[in-house]
Amino acid sequence: MIILYFLIPLTLILLAIALWAFFWAVRNDQFDDLEGPAYRILFDDDENDLPLDQRPLRKSHEQGEEEGEEENSDKHRDAKGR
């Protein structure tokens, strides 16, 4: 019976913390877009997530990687003698 004097206030404190966290999340727009993240994972390139100044750099960087891959595959073919 004495344990109830500890458990009831503890329960009320945890309930208050949970309510505060819920209302904080609602006030800070955490529940505005519930479907967007679920669909975003289906797209290959998330260029819309990048800042505008980094978008061209990423494209030029990817092109450089593709050229590098071609050079590496040519070197690999030459090494094998094919």
HTML snippet that shows the backbone in 3Dmol.js (N, CA, C, O; Angstrom):
<script src="https://3Dmol.org/build/3Dmol-min.js"></script>
<div id="view" style="width:600px;height:400px;position:relative"></div>
<script>
const pdb = `
ATOM      1  N   MET A   1       0.822  -1.196   0.000  1.00  0.00           N
ATOM      2  CA  MET A   1       0.000   0.000   0.000  1.00  0.00           C
ATOM      3  C   MET A   1       0.862   1.254   0.000  1.00  0.00           C
ATOM      4  O   MET A   1       0.499   2.266  -0.599  1.00  0.00           O
ATOM      5  N   ILE A   2       2.003   1.182   0.674  1.00  0.00           N
ATOM      6  CA  ILE A   2       2.897   2.327   0.740  1.00  0.00           C
ATOM      7  C   ILE A   2       3.493   2.634  -0.643  1.00  0.00           C
ATOM      8  O   ILE A   2       3.807   3.785  -0.947  1.00  0.00           O
ATOM      9  N   ILE A   3       3.642   1.609  -1.464  1.00  0.00           N
ATOM     10  CA  ILE A   3       4.213   1.805  -2.793  1.00  0.00           C
ATOM     11  C   ILE A   3       3.326   2.709  -3.648  1.00  0.00           C
ATOM     12  O   ILE A   3       3.821   3.396  -4.542  1.00  0.00           O
ATOM     13  N   LEU A   4       2.018   2.713  -3.380  1.00  0.00           N
ATOM     14  CA  LEU A   4       1.116   3.578  -4.138  1.00  0.00           C
ATOM     15  C   LEU A   4       1.430   5.054  -3.924  1.00  0.00           C
ATOM     16  O   LEU A   4       1.208   5.863  -4.824  1.00  0.00           O
ATOM     17  N   TYR A   5       1.936   5.416  -2.763  1.00  0.00           N
ATOM     18  CA  TYR A   5       2.309   6.803  -2.499  1.00  0.00           C
ATOM     19  C   TYR A   5       3.489   7.228  -3.383  1.00  0.00           C
ATOM     20  O   TYR A   5       3.703   8.416  -3.622  1.00  0.00           O
ATOM     21  N   PHE A   6       4.229   6.262  -3.850  1.00  0.00           N
ATOM     22  CA  PHE A   6       5.336   6.546  -4.762  1.00  0.00           C
ATOM     23  C   PHE A   6       4.913   6.444  -6.221  1.00  0.00           C
ATOM     24  O   PHE A   6       5.297   7.280  -7.039  1.00  0.00           O
ATOM     25  N   LEU A   7       4.112   5.411  -6.557  1.00  0.00           N
ATOM     26  CA  LEU A   7       3.752   5.145  -7.948  1.00  0.00           C
ATOM     27  C   LEU A   7       2.752   6.156  -8.517  1.00  0.00           C
ATOM     28  O   LEU A   7       2.868   6.528  -9.684  1.00  0.00           O
ATOM     29  N   ILE A   8       1.795   6.602  -7.743  1.00  0.00           N
ATOM     30  CA  ILE A   8       0.799   7.546  -8.257  1.00  0.00           C
ATOM     31  C   ILE A   8       1.441   8.884  -8.622  1.00  0.00           C
ATOM     32  O   ILE A   8       1.192   9.372  -9.724  1.00  0.00           O
ATOM     33  N   PRO A   9       2.242   9.499  -7.772  1.00  0.00           N
ATOM     34  CA  PRO A   9       2.901  10.746  -8.190  1.00  0.00           C
ATOM     35  C   PRO A   9       3.871  10.530  -9.364  1.00  0.00           C
ATOM     36  O   PRO A   9       3.978  11.385 -10.243  1.00  0.00           O
ATOM     37  N   LEU A  10       4.569   9.402  -9.379  1.00  0.00           N
ATOM     38  CA  LEU A  10       5.468   9.105 -10.487  1.00  0.00           C
ATOM     39  C   LEU A  10       4.692   9.002 -11.800  1.00  0.00           C
ATOM     40  O   LEU A  10       5.144   9.510 -12.825  1.00  0.00           O
ATOM     41  N   THR A  11       3.550   8.360 -11.777  1.00  0.00           N
ATOM     42  CA  THR A  11       2.705   8.235 -12.954  1.00  0.00           C
ATOM     43  C   THR A  11       2.220   9.600 -13.429  1.00  0.00           C
ATOM     44  O   THR A  11       2.214   9.878 -14.628  1.00  0.00           O
ATOM     45  N   LEU A  12       1.815  10.447 -12.491  1.00  0.00           N
ATOM     46  CA  LEU A  12       1.346  11.783 -12.865  1.00  0.00           C
ATOM     47  C   LEU A  12       2.476  12.625 -13.456  1.00  0.00           C
ATOM     48  O   LEU A  12       2.246  13.406 -14.380  1.00  0.00           O
ATOM     49  N   ILE A  13       3.681  12.475 -12.938  1.00  0.00           N
ATOM     50  CA  ILE A  13       4.826  13.205 -13.478  1.00  0.00           C
ATOM     51  C   ILE A  13       5.143  12.728 -14.896  1.00  0.00           C
ATOM     52  O   ILE A  13       5.380  13.548 -15.783  1.00  0.00           O
ATOM     53  N   LEU A  14       5.148  11.416 -15.116  1.00  0.00           N
ATOM     54  CA  LEU A  14       5.399  10.882 -16.450  1.00  0.00           C
ATOM     55  C   LEU A  14       4.303  11.284 -17.436  1.00  0.00           C
ATOM     56  O   LEU A  14       4.592  11.560 -18.600  1.00  0.00           O
ATOM     57  N   LEU A  15       3.067  11.320 -16.987  1.00  0.00           N
ATOM     58  CA  LEU A  15       1.966  11.768 -17.840  1.00  0.00           C
ATOM     59  C   LEU A  15       2.151  13.233 -18.223  1.00  0.00           C
ATOM     60  O   LEU A  15       1.927  13.606 -19.375  1.00  0.00           O
ATOM     61  N   ALA A  16       2.553  14.053 -17.278  1.00  0.00           N
ATOM     62  CA  ALA A  16       2.774  15.471 -17.563  1.00  0.00           C
ATOM     63  C   ALA A  16       3.901  15.658 -18.572  1.00  0.00           C
ATOM     64  O   ALA A  16       3.804  16.502 -19.462  1.00  0.00           O
ATOM     65  N   ILE A  17       4.963  14.878 -18.440  1.00  0.00           N
ATOM     66  CA  ILE A  17       6.081  14.963 -19.389  1.00  0.00           C
ATOM     67  C   ILE A  17       5.636  14.528 -20.783  1.00  0.00           C
ATOM     68  O   ILE A  17       5.998  15.159 -21.776  1.00  0.00           O
ATOM     69  N   ALA A  18       4.856  13.457 -20.859  1.00  0.00           N
ATOM     70  CA  ALA A  18       4.368  12.980 -22.153  1.00  0.00           C
ATOM     71  C   ALA A  18       3.445  14.004 -22.803  1.00  0.00           C
ATOM     72  O   ALA A  18       3.540  14.239 -24.007  1.00  0.00           O
ATOM     73  N   LEU A  19       2.560  14.612 -22.033  1.00  0.00           N
ATOM     74  CA  LEU A  19       1.679  15.645 -22.582  1.00  0.00           C
ATOM     75  C   LEU A  19       2.469  16.858 -23.052  1.00  0.00           C
ATOM     76  O   LEU A  19       2.183  17.422 -24.109  1.00  0.00           O
ATOM     77  N   TRP A  20       3.470  17.261 -22.256  1.00  0.00           N
ATOM     78  CA  TRP A  20       4.308  18.395 -22.663  1.00  0.00           C
ATOM     79  C   TRP A  20       5.029  18.086 -23.975  1.00  0.00           C
ATOM     80  O   TRP A  20       5.088  18.944 -24.855  1.00  0.00           O
ATOM     81  N   ALA A  21       5.581  16.873 -24.123  1.00  0.00           N
ATOM     82  CA  ALA A  21       6.293  16.495 -25.348  1.00  0.00           C
ATOM     83  C   ALA A  21       5.349  16.479 -26.543  1.00  0.00           C
ATOM     84  O   ALA A  21       5.728  16.914 -27.631  1.00  0.00           O
ATOM     85  N   PHE A  22       4.133  15.989 -26.362  1.00  0.00           N
ATOM     86  CA  PHE A  22       3.167  15.963 -27.456  1.00  0.00           C
ATOM     87  C   PHE A  22       2.793  17.370 -27.902  1.00  0.00           C
ATOM     88  O   PHE A  22       2.808  17.665 -29.097  1.00  0.00           O
ATOM     89  N   PHE A  23       2.458  18.237 -26.957  1.00  0.00           N
ATOM     90  CA  PHE A  23       2.062  19.596 -27.329  1.00  0.00           C
ATOM     91  C   PHE A  23       3.241  20.392 -27.890  1.00  0.00           C
ATOM     92  O   PHE A  23       3.039  21.257 -28.743  1.00  0.00           O
ATOM     93  N   TRP A  24       4.465  20.124 -27.435  1.00  0.00           N
ATOM     94  CA  TRP A  24       5.641  20.760 -28.018  1.00  0.00           C
ATOM     95  C   TRP A  24       5.791  20.351 -29.483  1.00  0.00           C
ATOM     96  O   TRP A  24       6.077  21.187 -30.340  1.00  0.00           O
ATOM     97  N   ALA A  25       5.596  19.058 -29.767  1.00  0.00           N
ATOM     98  CA  ALA A  25       5.721  18.567 -31.139  1.00  0.00           C
ATOM     99  C   ALA A  25       4.653  19.180 -32.032  1.00  0.00           C
ATOM    100  O   ALA A  25       4.935  19.522 -33.180  1.00  0.00           O
ATOM    101  N   VAL A  26       3.439  19.325 -31.529  1.00  0.00           N
ATOM    102  CA  VAL A  26       2.374  19.934 -32.327  1.00  0.00           C
ATOM    103  C   VAL A  26       2.682  21.409 -32.584  1.00  0.00           C
ATOM    104  O   VAL A  26       2.506  21.892 -33.702  1.00  0.00           O
ATOM    105  N   ARG A  27       3.136  22.120 -31.567  1.00  0.00           N
ATOM    106  CA  ARG A  27       3.445  23.542 -31.710  1.00  0.00           C
ATOM    107  C   ARG A  27       4.609  23.791 -32.660  1.00  0.00           C
ATOM    108  O   ARG A  27       4.640  24.824 -33.328  1.00  0.00           O
ATOM    109  N   ASN A  28       5.551  22.887 -32.736  1.00  0.00           N
ATOM    110  CA  ASN A  28       6.731  23.062 -33.583  1.00  0.00           C
ATOM    111  C   ASN A  28       6.596  22.363 -34.930  1.00  0.00           C
ATOM    112  O   ASN A  28       7.598  22.066 -35.579  1.00  0.00           O
ATOM    113  N   ASP A  29       5.369  22.102 -35.349  1.00  0.00           N
ATOM    114  CA  ASP A  29       5.056  21.584 -36.689  1.00  0.00           C
ATOM    115  C   ASP A  29       5.729  20.249 -37.003  1.00  0.00           C
ATOM    116  O   ASP A  29       6.159  20.033 -38.136  1.00  0.00           O
ATOM    117  N   GLN A  30       5.827  19.373 -36.045  1.00  0.00           N
ATOM    118  CA  GLN A  30       6.422  18.069 -36.284  1.00  0.00           C
ATOM    119  C   GLN A  30       5.469  17.122 -37.012  1.00  0.00           C
ATOM    120  O   GLN A  30       5.903  16.112 -37.565  1.00  0.00           O
ATOM    121  N   PHE A  31       4.186  17.439 -37.016  1.00  0.00           N
ATOM    122  CA  PHE A  31       3.198  16.562 -37.633  1.00  0.00           C
ATOM    123  C   PHE A  31       2.605  17.164 -38.902  1.00  0.00           C
ATOM    124  O   PHE A  31       1.535  16.735 -39.335  1.00  0.00           O
ATOM    125  N   ASP A  32       3.269  18.147 -39.509  1.00  0.00           N
ATOM    126  CA  ASP A  32       2.719  18.802 -40.691  1.00  0.00           C
ATOM    127  C   ASP A  32       2.696  17.894 -41.912  1.00  0.00           C
ATOM    128  O   ASP A  32       1.669  17.797 -42.585  1.00  0.00           O
ATOM    129  N   ASP A  33       3.795  17.233 -42.208  1.00  0.00           N
ATOM    130  CA  ASP A  33       3.887  16.421 -43.416  1.00  0.00           C
ATOM    131  C   ASP A  33       4.169  14.978 -43.023  1.00  0.00           C
ATOM    132  O   ASP A  33       5.323  14.589 -42.844  1.00  0.00           O
ATOM    133  N   LEU A  34       3.125  14.200 -42.893  1.00  0.00           N
ATOM    134  CA  LEU A  34       3.292  12.809 -42.481  1.00  0.00           C
ATOM    135  C   LEU A  34       3.571  11.878 -43.657  1.00  0.00           C
ATOM    136  O   LEU A  34       4.166  10.816 -43.471  1.00  0.00           O
ATOM    137  N   GLU A  35       3.146  12.260 -44.879  1.00  0.00           N
ATOM    138  CA  GLU A  35       3.315  11.376 -46.031  1.00  0.00           C
ATOM    139  C   GLU A  35       4.578  11.674 -46.830  1.00  0.00           C
ATOM    140  O   GLU A  35       5.076  10.792 -47.529  1.00  0.00           O
ATOM    141  N   GLY A  36       5.104  12.877 -46.749  1.00  0.00           N
ATOM    142  CA  GLY A  36       6.265  13.266 -47.542  1.00  0.00           C
ATOM    143  C   GLY A  36       7.481  12.382 -47.337  1.00  0.00           C
ATOM    144  O   GLY A  36       8.049  11.909 -48.321  1.00  0.00           O
ATOM    145  N   PRO A  37       7.907  12.136 -46.104  1.00  0.00           N
ATOM    146  CA  PRO A  37       9.078  11.281 -45.909  1.00  0.00           C
ATOM    147  C   PRO A  37       8.872   9.855 -46.423  1.00  0.00           C
ATOM    148  O   PRO A  37       9.831   9.209 -46.847  1.00  0.00           O
ATOM    149  N   ALA A  38       7.658   9.368 -46.390  1.00  0.00           N
ATOM    150  CA  ALA A  38       7.400   8.013 -46.880  1.00  0.00           C
ATOM    151  C   ALA A  38       7.575   7.932 -48.392  1.00  0.00           C
ATOM    152  O   ALA A  38       8.047   6.916 -48.902  1.00  0.00           O
ATOM    153  N   TYR A  39       7.202   8.989 -49.120  1.00  0.00           N
ATOM    154  CA  TYR A  39       7.360   8.989 -50.572  1.00  0.00           C
ATOM    155  C   TYR A  39       8.761   9.411 -50.987  1.00  0.00           C
ATOM    156  O   TYR A  39       9.227   9.003 -52.051  1.00  0.00           O
ATOM    157  N   ARG A  40       9.444  10.209 -50.186  1.00  0.00           N
ATOM    158  CA  ARG A  40      10.761  10.720 -50.539  1.00  0.00           C
ATOM    159  C   ARG A  40      11.778   9.607 -50.703  1.00  0.00           C
ATOM    160  O   ARG A  40      12.704   9.728 -51.506  1.00  0.00           O
ATOM    161  N   ILE A  41      11.621   8.526 -49.956  1.00  0.00           N
ATOM    162  CA  ILE A  41      12.588   7.431 -50.040  1.00  0.00           C
ATOM    163  C   ILE A  41      12.479   6.689 -51.369  1.00  0.00           C
ATOM    164  O   ILE A  41      13.411   5.980 -51.750  1.00  0.00           O
ATOM    165  N   LEU A  42      11.375   6.835 -52.074  1.00  0.00           N
ATOM    166  CA  LEU A  42      11.193   6.151 -53.346  1.00  0.00           C
ATOM    167  C   LEU A  42      11.940   6.830 -54.489  1.00  0.00           C
ATOM    168  O   LEU A  42      12.161   6.206 -55.527  1.00  0.00           O
ATOM    169  N   PHE A  43      12.332   8.083 -54.325  1.00  0.00           N
ATOM    170  CA  PHE A  43      13.013   8.815 -55.378  1.00  0.00           C
ATOM    171  C   PHE A  43      14.517   8.566 -55.287  1.00  0.00           C
ATOM    172  O   PHE A  43      15.077   8.473 -54.195  1.00  0.00           O
ATOM    173  N   ASP A  44      15.171   8.460 -56.464  1.00  0.00           N
ATOM    174  CA  ASP A  44      16.609   8.212 -56.487  1.00  0.00           C
ATOM    175  C   ASP A  44      17.406   9.434 -56.063  1.00  0.00           C
ATOM    176  O   ASP A  44      18.234   9.352 -55.156  1.00  0.00           O
ATOM    177  N   ASP A  45      17.163  10.565 -56.711  1.00  0.00           N
ATOM    178  CA  ASP A  45      17.916  11.780 -56.411  1.00  0.00           C
ATOM    179  C   ASP A  45      17.071  12.723 -55.593  1.00  0.00           C
ATOM    180  O   ASP A  45      15.946  13.056 -55.965  1.00  0.00           O
ATOM    181  N   ASP A  46      17.606  13.139 -54.506  1.00  0.00           N
ATOM    182  CA  ASP A  46      16.923  14.108 -53.660  1.00  0.00           C
ATOM    183  C   ASP A  46      17.535  15.482 -53.877  1.00  0.00           C
ATOM    184  O   ASP A  46      17.991  16.119 -52.927  1.00  0.00           O
ATOM    185  N   GLU A  47      17.548  15.944 -55.131  1.00  0.00           N
ATOM    186  CA  GLU A  47      18.145  17.237 -55.430  1.00  0.00           C
ATOM    187  C   GLU A  47      17.375  18.372 -54.776  1.00  0.00           C
ATOM    188  O   GLU A  47      17.940  19.434 -54.517  1.00  0.00           O
ATOM    189  N   ASN A  48      16.107  18.163 -54.511  1.00  0.00           N
ATOM    190  CA  ASN A  48      15.328  19.216 -53.870  1.00  0.00           C
ATOM    191  C   ASN A  48      15.768  19.439 -52.432  1.00  0.00           C
ATOM    192  O   ASN A  48      15.508  20.498 -51.861  1.00  0.00           O
ATOM    193  N   ASP A  49      16.429  18.456 -51.842  1.00  0.00           N
ATOM    194  CA  ASP A  49      16.913  18.605 -50.478  1.00  0.00           C
ATOM    195  C   ASP A  49      18.224  19.383 -50.404  1.00  0.00           C
ATOM    196  O   ASP A  49      18.586  19.905 -49.350  1.00  0.00           O
ATOM    197  N   LEU A  50      18.938  19.457 -51.544  1.00  0.00           N
ATOM    198  CA  LEU A  50      20.208  20.174 -51.564  1.00  0.00           C
ATOM    199  C   LEU A  50      19.970  21.672 -51.707  1.00  0.00           C
ATOM    200  O   LEU A  50      19.012  22.085 -52.360  1.00  0.00           O
ATOM    201  N   PRO A  51      20.823  22.484 -51.108  1.00  0.00           N
ATOM    202  CA  PRO A  51      20.736  23.923 -51.351  1.00  0.00           C
ATOM    203  C   PRO A  51      21.028  24.218 -52.816  1.00  0.00           C
ATOM    204  O   PRO A  51      21.719  23.442 -53.476  1.00  0.00           O
ATOM    205  N   LEU A  52      20.519  25.315 -53.323  1.00  0.00           N
ATOM    206  CA  LEU A  52      20.673  25.650 -54.738  1.00  0.00           C
ATOM    207  C   LEU A  52      22.132  25.781 -55.157  1.00  0.00           C
ATOM    208  O   LEU A  52      22.480  25.416 -56.280  1.00  0.00           O
ATOM    209  N   ASP A  53      22.978  26.284 -54.296  1.00  0.00           N
ATOM    210  CA  ASP A  53      24.377  26.481 -54.679  1.00  0.00           C
ATOM    211  C   ASP A  53      25.155  25.174 -54.780  1.00  0.00           C
ATOM    212  O   ASP A  53      26.227  25.159 -55.386  1.00  0.00           O
ATOM    213  N   GLN A  54      24.661  24.083 -54.212  1.00  0.00           N
ATOM    214  CA  GLN A  54      25.364  22.804 -54.276  1.00  0.00           C
ATOM    215  C   GLN A  54      24.851  21.906 -55.389  1.00  0.00           C
ATOM    216  O   GLN A  54      25.491  20.899 -55.691  1.00  0.00           O
ATOM    217  N   ARG A  55      23.749  22.219 -55.997  1.00  0.00           N
ATOM    218  CA  ARG A  55      23.194  21.352 -57.041  1.00  0.00           C
ATOM    219  C   ARG A  55      24.109  21.216 -58.254  1.00  0.00           C
ATOM    220  O   ARG A  55      24.355  20.088 -58.680  1.00  0.00           O
ATOM    221  N   PRO A  56      24.625  22.294 -58.832  1.00  0.00           N
ATOM    222  CA  PRO A  56      25.514  22.106 -59.990  1.00  0.00           C
ATOM    223  C   PRO A  56      26.804  21.381 -59.619  1.00  0.00           C
ATOM    224  O   PRO A  56      27.325  20.615 -60.429  1.00  0.00           O
ATOM    225  N   LEU A  57      27.326  21.598 -58.428  1.00  0.00           N
ATOM    226  CA  LEU A  57      28.549  20.932 -58.012  1.00  0.00           C
ATOM    227  C   LEU A  57      28.348  19.423 -57.951  1.00  0.00           C
ATOM    228  O   LEU A  57      29.240  18.659 -58.321  1.00  0.00           O
ATOM    229  N   ARG A  58      27.208  19.004 -57.495  1.00  0.00           N
ATOM    230  CA  ARG A  58      26.951  17.575 -57.381  1.00  0.00           C
ATOM    231  C   ARG A  58      26.883  16.941 -58.759  1.00  0.00           C
ATOM    232  O   ARG A  58      27.415  15.851 -58.969  1.00  0.00           O
ATOM    233  N   LYS A  59      26.226  17.621 -59.711  1.00  0.00           N
ATOM    234  CA  LYS A  59      26.132  17.061 -61.054  1.00  0.00           C
ATOM    235  C   LYS A  59      27.503  16.963 -61.702  1.00  0.00           C
ATOM    236  O   LYS A  59      27.824  15.947 -62.318  1.00  0.00           O
ATOM    237  N   SER A  60      28.321  18.014 -61.570  1.00  0.00           N
ATOM    238  CA  SER A  60      29.655  17.974 -62.167  1.00  0.00           C
ATOM    239  C   SER A  60      30.519  16.921 -61.466  1.00  0.00           C
ATOM    240  O   SER A  60      31.353  16.280 -62.106  1.00  0.00           O
ATOM    241  N   HIS A  61      30.327  16.743 -60.181  1.00  0.00           N
ATOM    242  CA  HIS A  61      31.086  15.742 -59.436  1.00  0.00           C
ATOM    243  C   HIS A  61      30.705  14.339 -59.893  1.00  0.00           C
ATOM    244  O   HIS A  61      31.571  13.475 -60.036  1.00  0.00           O
ATOM    245  N   GLU A  62      29.419  14.110 -60.123  1.00  0.00           N
ATOM    246  CA  GLU A  62      28.972  12.795 -60.577  1.00  0.00           C
ATOM    247  C   GLU A  62      29.504  12.499 -61.969  1.00  0.00           C
ATOM    248  O   GLU A  62      29.863  11.358 -62.259  1.00  0.00           O
ATOM    249  N   GLN A  63      29.563  13.507 -62.839  1.00  0.00           N
ATOM    250  CA  GLN A  63      30.109  13.300 -64.180  1.00  0.00           C
ATOM    251  C   GLN A  63      31.587  12.951 -64.103  1.00  0.00           C
ATOM    252  O   GLN A  63      32.070  12.110 -64.862  1.00  0.00           O
ATOM    253  N   GLY A  64      32.301  13.591 -63.193  1.00  0.00           N
ATOM    254  CA  GLY A  64      33.716  13.283 -63.007  1.00  0.00           C
ATOM    255  C   GLY A  64      33.919  11.861 -62.535  1.00  0.00           C
ATOM    256  O   GLY A  64      34.873  11.202 -62.947  1.00  0.00           O
ATOM    257  N   GLU A  65      33.038  11.378 -61.679  1.00  0.00           N
ATOM    258  CA  GLU A  65      33.139   9.992 -61.209  1.00  0.00           C
ATOM    259  C   GLU A  65      32.886   9.022 -62.347  1.00  0.00           C
ATOM    260  O   GLU A  65      33.560   7.996 -62.441  1.00  0.00           O
ATOM    261  N   GLU A  66      31.923   9.325 -63.222  1.00  0.00           N
ATOM    262  CA  GLU A  66      31.626   8.436 -64.333  1.00  0.00           C
ATOM    263  C   GLU A  66      32.817   8.348 -65.280  1.00  0.00           C
ATOM    264  O   GLU A  66      33.145   7.261 -65.757  1.00  0.00           O
ATOM    265  N   GLU A  67      33.477   9.491 -65.561  1.00  0.00           N
ATOM    266  CA  GLU A  67      34.648   9.478 -66.418  1.00  0.00           C
ATOM    267  C   GLU A  67      35.770   8.690 -65.765  1.00  0.00           C
ATOM    268  O   GLU A  67      36.484   7.945 -66.436  1.00  0.00           O
ATOM    269  N   GLY A  68      35.926   8.851 -64.467  1.00  0.00           N
ATOM    270  CA  GLY A  68      36.956   8.117 -63.745  1.00  0.00           C
ATOM    271  C   GLY A  68      36.711   6.623 -63.774  1.00  0.00           C
ATOM    272  O   GLY A  68      37.656   5.837 -63.845  1.00  0.00           O
ATOM    273  N   GLU A  69      35.458   6.226 -63.719  1.00  0.00           N
ATOM    274  CA  GLU A  69      35.131   4.806 -63.768  1.00  0.00           C
ATOM    275  C   GLU A  69      35.472   4.233 -65.131  1.00  0.00           C
ATOM    276  O   GLU A  69      35.959   3.107 -65.227  1.00  0.00           O
ATOM    277  N   GLU A  70      35.218   5.012 -66.204  1.00  0.00           N
ATOM    278  CA  GLU A  70      35.548   4.541 -67.540  1.00  0.00           C
ATOM    279  C   GLU A  70      37.052   4.381 -67.689  1.00  0.00           C
ATOM    280  O   GLU A  70      37.515   3.397 -68.266  1.00  0.00           O
ATOM    281  N   GLU A  71      37.825   5.343 -67.172  1.00  0.00           N
ATOM    282  CA  GLU A  71      39.276   5.250 -67.252  1.00  0.00           C
ATOM    283  C   GLU A  71      39.777   4.042 -66.476  1.00  0.00           C
ATOM    284  O   GLU A  71      40.665   3.329 -66.943  1.00  0.00           O
ATOM    285  N   ASN A  72      39.220   3.810 -65.302  1.00  0.00           N
ATOM    286  CA  ASN A  72      39.641   2.659 -64.500  1.00  0.00           C
ATOM    287  C   ASN A  72      39.307   1.350 -65.189  1.00  0.00           C
ATOM    288  O   ASN A  72      40.099   0.409 -65.135  1.00  0.00           O
ATOM    289  N   SER A  73      38.157   1.267 -65.834  1.00  0.00           N
ATOM    290  CA  SER A  73      37.798   0.028 -66.517  1.00  0.00           C
ATOM    291  C   SER A  73      38.697  -0.182 -67.726  1.00  0.00           C
ATOM    292  O   SER A  73      39.027  -1.325 -68.044  1.00  0.00           O
ATOM    293  N   ASP A  74      39.113   0.906 -68.424  1.00  0.00           N
ATOM    294  CA  ASP A  74      40.044   0.775 -69.550  1.00  0.00           C
ATOM    295  C   ASP A  74      41.385   0.277 -69.064  1.00  0.00           C
ATOM    296  O   ASP A  74      41.981  -0.597 -69.694  1.00  0.00           O
ATOM    297  N   LYS A  75      41.879   0.815 -67.950  1.00  0.00           N
ATOM    298  CA  LYS A  75      43.150   0.376 -67.405  1.00  0.00           C
ATOM    299  C   LYS A  75      43.066  -1.091 -66.997  1.00  0.00           C
ATOM    300  O   LYS A  75      44.018  -1.850 -67.181  1.00  0.00           O
ATOM    301  N   HIS A  76      41.914  -1.484 -66.440  1.00  0.00           N
ATOM    302  CA  HIS A  76      41.744  -2.868 -66.000  1.00  0.00           C
ATOM    303  C   HIS A  76      41.749  -3.800 -67.212  1.00  0.00           C
ATOM    304  O   HIS A  76      42.339  -4.880 -67.166  1.00  0.00           O
ATOM    305  N   ARG A  77      41.086  -3.377 -68.303  1.00  0.00           N
ATOM    306  CA  ARG A  77      41.083  -4.191 -69.519  1.00  0.00           C
ATOM    307  C   ARG A  77      42.493  -4.308 -70.100  1.00  0.00           C
ATOM    308  O   ARG A  77      42.895  -5.386 -70.538  1.00  0.00           O
ATOM    309  N   ASP A  78      43.247  -3.199 -70.106  1.00  0.00           N
ATOM    310  CA  ASP A  78      44.607  -3.215 -70.644  1.00  0.00           C
ATOM    311  C   ASP A  78      45.504  -4.140 -69.827  1.00  0.00           C
ATOM    312  O   ASP A  78      46.354  -4.835 -70.385  1.00  0.00           O
ATOM    313  N   ALA A  79      45.324  -4.151 -68.533  1.00  0.00           N
ATOM    314  CA  ALA A  79      46.137  -4.984 -67.672  1.00  0.00           C
ATOM    315  C   ALA A  79      45.885  -6.464 -67.938  1.00  0.00           C
ATOM    316  O   ALA A  79      46.797  -7.286 -67.840  1.00  0.00           O
ATOM    317  N   LYS A  80      44.643  -6.796 -68.275  1.00  0.00           N
ATOM    318  CA  LYS A  80      44.317  -8.199 -68.560  1.00  0.00           C
ATOM    319  C   LYS A  80      44.688  -8.581 -69.992  1.00  0.00           C
ATOM    320  O   LYS A  80      44.761  -9.764 -70.325  1.00  0.00           O
ATOM    321  N   GLY A  81      44.923  -7.571 -70.839  1.00  0.00           N
ATOM    322  CA  GLY A  81      45.296  -7.858 -72.227  1.00  0.00           C
ATOM    323  C   GLY A  81      44.099  -8.095 -73.118  1.00  0.00           C
ATOM    324  O   GLY A  81      44.228  -8.736 -74.161  1.00  0.00           O
ATOM    325  N   ARG A  82      42.961  -7.606 -72.745  1.00  0.00           N
ATOM    326  CA  ARG A  82      41.757  -7.793 -73.573  1.00  0.00           C
ATOM    327  C   ARG A  82      41.435  -6.547 -74.303  1.00  0.00           C
ATOM    328  O   ARG A  82      40.458  -6.504 -75.051  1.00  0.00           O
TER     329      ARG A  82
END
`;
const viewer = $3Dmol.createViewer("view");
viewer.addModel(pdb, "pdb");
viewer.setStyle({}, {cartoon: {color: "spectrum"}});
viewer.zoomTo();
viewer.render();
</script>
